[in-house]
Amino acid sequence: MCLSSCDTAATDPVAVTPKEPSMNPTQTIAAFVVDTRTHDVPAVAMNEATRTLVNILAVSISASEHTSSKRIVEWTRAEGATPRATIIGSDLRTSPTIAAEINGFLAHLQDYDDTHFPTVLHPSAPVWPAVIAAAEERGATGADTLAAFAMGEELACRLAMSVHPWHYDAGWHITGTVGVLGAAAGAGRLLGIDAAAMVNALGLAGTQAGGVREVFGTDGKAWHAAKAASNGYQAAALAARGMNAAPDIIDGRRGFWAVLSPNGHEPGRLVDDLGAHWELTRNGLKPYANGVVSHPIQDAVIRLRNEHALTPDMVATIEARVCPLVIELMNRADPHTGLEGKFSFQHCAAAALVDGAGHDAQFTDARVNDPVIAAVRARVSAIVDSAIPEHEVFVTITLTDGRRVSAHVEHASGSPENPLTDAVLDTKFRAIVEPVYGNARTAELLDVARNLDGAPSLAPLLRLIAR
């Protein structure tokens, strides 16, 4: 395996792994992850890694204040473990496996993490915690860490594409099922395993793939990312020690495709154009802390609120023409908790009208049960139109005086077609980290994360993300 230490070989060819007839899809993607040198990971992928790091650190630090997060940290403190790895937002150190688990939970708890728009996979929540744990364990450079994440994310996004939409439609939570293999890939790269061991790491990870969508709107959803991060790291660590698994965990007769997506899969989406097309470029960062399919509705309502100076008493109804997935994932007309509110398009629209925002403050238990919000929520409805893409919406607000105002959002903010700028991302970072860490420390952490590519180690970053 070659990382930065191999970058001086000027005559080395660009690492684009060919699909050899003797290699199955699992072996092909494993070789690509291992053989691509850090200096051959393109700038677009390294930039994606940096942006997702900035985002995931922000949402994890913010989530560390939540009661559910504190419960897990205190459970870990009681369990005890060798203090070798950093937990974000905590003074507790623990094993790399447990640190990956807790950090994975933090990363996904607020539903404020990134989303691969074609598949609604949240790649960073499982992959980044496993990569950070491995980087801390091995003393990796910043550049190697970013490259490892990019390779793990690319594998996860490609595997997600290969089973979309059949896998998700069956009820699997793709962040948990696919994320565990991405986590193993990213961590395994930093742990120094070769291609054969990477196949074993993917096998050990893939046999643990799990998570069903029934738990959406509860802590169980974030637990999927937690277990994917932890199990992925552990799979890589055990493979590094010689533990083996099936060589065809993705494509075997009883492998991932056959068992978890029996209604359809496209092998070419996993292995075609490796090194030429980067699927991770279709990942997006969220402006709102809730299910991504409601983001176009929030964009439209906030636009109309601002353009027409709307207040709750002026609004008779809010009607959204949406894709079917909005109803499938977000149809909770009467949520009672903050987590339920994150999966209620009605609440998202109501909060957008009343508060003009969709941050974590709009998804507390108190805000969900606020009588003004609840009254507006009762006026929100949707019409399903199967011709509308997942991230487009038509919203009409009927006013109490009979007037109607409308907005069309073709590409939601944060989508690949309408991405958050670095300035907006940095504003998001400061807005949710400063209340926890204060202005000076927040500014220092943002600077360190933004410049990780040139760092000799993660030591300054790790010092700043711990409590």
Secondary structure, DSSP 8 states (H G I E B T S, - for coil): --SGGGTT-TT---------TT--HHHHHHHHHHHS-GGGS-HHHHHHHHHHHHHHHHHHHHHTTSHHHHHHHHHHHHH---S-EE-TT-S-EE-HHHHHHHHHHHHHHTS-S-EETTTTB--HHHHHHHHHHHHHHHT--HHHHHHHHHHHHHHHHHHHHHHTTHHHHTTB-HHHHHHHHHHHHHHHHHTT--HHHHHHHHHHHHTT---BGGGTTSHHHHHHHHHHHHHHHHHHHHHHTT----TTTTTSTTSHHHHH-TT---THHHHTTTTTS-GGGGEE--SSSS-GGGHHHHHHHHHHHHHHT--GGGEEEEEEEE-HHHHHHH--SS--SHHHHTT-HHHHHHHHHHHS--SGGGGSHHHHT-HHHHHHHTTEEEEE-TTS-TT-EEEEEEETTS-EEEEEESS-TTBTTB---HHHHHHHHHHHHHHHH-HHHHHHHHHHHHTGGG-S-SHHHHHHH--
